[in-house]
Every structure is written in structure tokens, then in C-alpha cells.
């Protein structure tokens, strides 16, 4: 969608450089409204499905905090990266809990994802599937 359709390319152009997108004739207010509407719609559907299936509790904010290591691992601009990052973070948390959890007194699954994300930021800052940022002067 973001690579092959006109609206997807417009989204990427505005995200990359607003002034250049404006210079080539893209209507920024319309694109920003579309982006916010799409994000709100996705959040609405996800919240409705989550709430209908599992109920809503105050502790759900901890689930949202797990999204940051997933996005760091997968790459901030890749949907496939978010899926793969989620699977890798989940698997690494459980493997760490099973194999090295006893050495840390339990509770390793609550912080291990952030350690993985920190190490991954040092090795590959753009993520597994993230777009490499190249700036030419």
C-alpha cells in the first residue's frame, strides 16, 4: 500500500519531507487528515475488538508499553517488521523466562524486551525491516 498506491506514496512523501511534498503539489492538510483518520479508525477497531474479547482493565497500559520494543526491533515504517518484531520479542521473553529466569529471581519477562530493544538499537538502529535513512547534502 505505502509503496505502490498514489495515496501511500503521498503519505510517505509527507512523512519524509513536508516541504518537498508541498513543493510538488501535495495537499498537506488533506493528507494529514487522512493519516489521522486512518490511525483513529485502526485504533478504534483494535480497541473494540480487544475490549469485546478480553474486557478492559487498568493494567492494559502495560500491554501498550510492549509495543515500543516491538517497533524498535521490526522497524518503525514496516508492517511486516512489526509482525516479525512482535513474534521475536514474545519468543525471546519466554525463552529468557525459561532458561535464565531463575538467575534473576523471576519477573524477567517484564523487562527483557527492553534490553533486547536497547541492544538492537546499538546494532541496527533502523530495525530489521526499517528503511535505511540516507541523507545527501
VMD Tcl script that draws the C-alpha trace (Angstrom):
set ca {
  {0.00 0.00 0.00}
  {2.67 2.51 1.01}
  {4.94 1.74 -1.94}
  {2.59 1.24 -4.88}
  {-0.53 3.37 -4.47}
  {-0.78 7.10 -5.05}
  {-2.09 7.85 -1.56}
  {0.54 5.59 0.03}
  {3.33 7.35 -1.83}
  {1.83 10.68 -0.78}
  {1.84 9.55 2.86}
  {5.49 8.56 2.61}
  {6.45 11.76 0.83}
  {4.84 13.92 3.51}
  {6.40 11.84 6.28}
  {9.83 12.10 4.69}
  {9.91 15.80 3.78}
  {6.91 18.09 4.14}
  {8.46 21.00 2.26}
  {9.35 18.86 -0.75}
  {5.88 17.30 -0.74}
  {4.34 20.76 -0.68}
  {6.65 21.86 -3.49}
  {5.45 19.07 -5.79}
  {1.82 19.97 -5.18}
  {0.63 17.60 -2.49}
  {-2.15 18.99 -0.30}
  {-0.76 18.60 3.21}
  {-3.94 19.29 5.22}
  {-5.83 16.62 3.27}
  {-3.04 14.08 3.70}
  {-2.64 14.80 7.42}
  {-6.40 14.49 7.90}
  {-6.35 11.15 6.06}
  {-3.47 9.86 8.17}
  {-5.13 10.85 11.44}
  {-8.46 9.40 10.31}
  {-6.85 6.09 9.35}
  {-4.92 5.92 12.62}
  {-8.04 6.70 14.62}
  {-10.04 4.09 12.73}
  {-7.41 1.40 13.30}
  {-7.18 2.30 17.00}
  {-10.98 2.27 17.30}
  {-11.34 -1.16 15.71}
  {-8.46 -2.59 17.75}
  {-9.90 -1.19 20.99}
  {-13.37 -2.50 20.23}
  {-12.10 -5.97 19.37}
  {-9.81 -6.09 22.40}
  {-12.48 -4.83 24.79}
  {-15.16 -7.15 23.44}
  {-12.93 -10.20 23.67}
  {-10.93 -9.69 26.86}
  {-12.55 -6.83 28.72}
  {-10.95 -3.58 29.76}
  {-8.73 -3.18 32.83}
  {-6.34 -0.57 34.12}
  {-3.37 -2.91 33.66}
  {-3.78 -2.84 29.88}
  {-1.44 0.14 29.75}
  {1.42 -2.32 30.29}
  {0.49 -4.03 27.03}
  {0.92 -0.74 25.18}
  {4.40 -0.34 26.64}
  {5.39 -3.62 24.98}
  {4.77 -2.04 21.58}
  {7.91 0.11 21.77}
  {10.43 -2.77 21.77}
  {8.43 -4.46 19.02}
  {8.61 -1.37 16.82}
  {12.30 -0.84 17.56}
  {13.07 -4.43 16.60}
  {10.88 -4.56 13.50}
  {11.38 -1.03 12.23}
  {9.07 1.94 12.62}
  {7.99 2.08 8.98}
  {7.27 -1.57 8.22}
  {4.09 -3.51 8.91}
  {5.84 -6.82 8.28}
  {8.58 -5.68 10.66}
  {6.02 -5.04 13.39}
  {4.63 -8.56 12.99}
  {8.06 -10.21 12.95}
  {9.24 -7.97 15.80}
  {6.25 -8.98 17.90}
  {6.90 -12.65 17.33}
  {10.61 -12.29 18.12}
  {10.01 -10.24 21.27}
  {7.38 -12.69 22.52}
  {9.57 -15.71 21.81}
  {12.66 -14.12 23.36}
  {10.73 -13.18 26.51}
  {9.51 -16.71 27.02}
  {12.88 -18.27 26.24}
  {14.57 -15.89 28.67}
  {11.98 -16.72 31.31}
  {12.56 -20.45 30.89}
  {16.34 -20.53 30.55}
  {17.72 -17.58 32.52}
  {14.74 -16.50 34.62}
  {15.95 -18.34 37.71}
  {19.22 -16.40 37.76}
  {17.36 -13.09 38.02}
  {14.75 -14.18 40.55}
  {11.80 -14.24 38.16}
  {9.99 -11.37 36.53}
  {12.42 -11.27 33.63}
  {9.60 -11.14 31.09}
  {8.65 -7.66 32.29}
  {11.98 -6.05 31.32}
  {13.76 -8.40 28.92}
  {12.07 -6.92 25.83}
  {13.56 -3.52 26.61}
  {17.05 -4.99 26.95}
  {16.65 -6.70 23.57}
  {15.46 -3.41 22.05}
  {18.39 -1.49 23.54}
  {20.93 -3.99 22.21}
  {19.19 -3.98 18.85}
  {19.30 -0.17 18.69}
  {23.06 -0.32 19.14}
  {23.50 -2.91 16.38}
  {20.86 -1.90 13.81}
  {19.06 1.39 14.58}
  {16.64 1.19 11.64}
  {15.20 -2.18 12.72}
  {15.01 -5.45 10.84}
  {12.74 -4.19 8.06}
  {13.09 -0.45 8.57}
  {14.07 1.86 5.77}
  {17.67 2.97 5.94}
  {17.87 6.74 6.26}
  {20.28 8.22 3.77}
  {20.76 11.98 3.81}
  {22.60 13.63 0.99}
  {23.82 17.17 1.30}
}
mol new
graphics top color blue
foreach p $ca { graphics top sphere $p radius 0.5 }
foreach p [lrange $ca 0 end-1] q [lrange $ca 1 end] { graphics top cylinder $p $q radius 0.2 }
display resetview
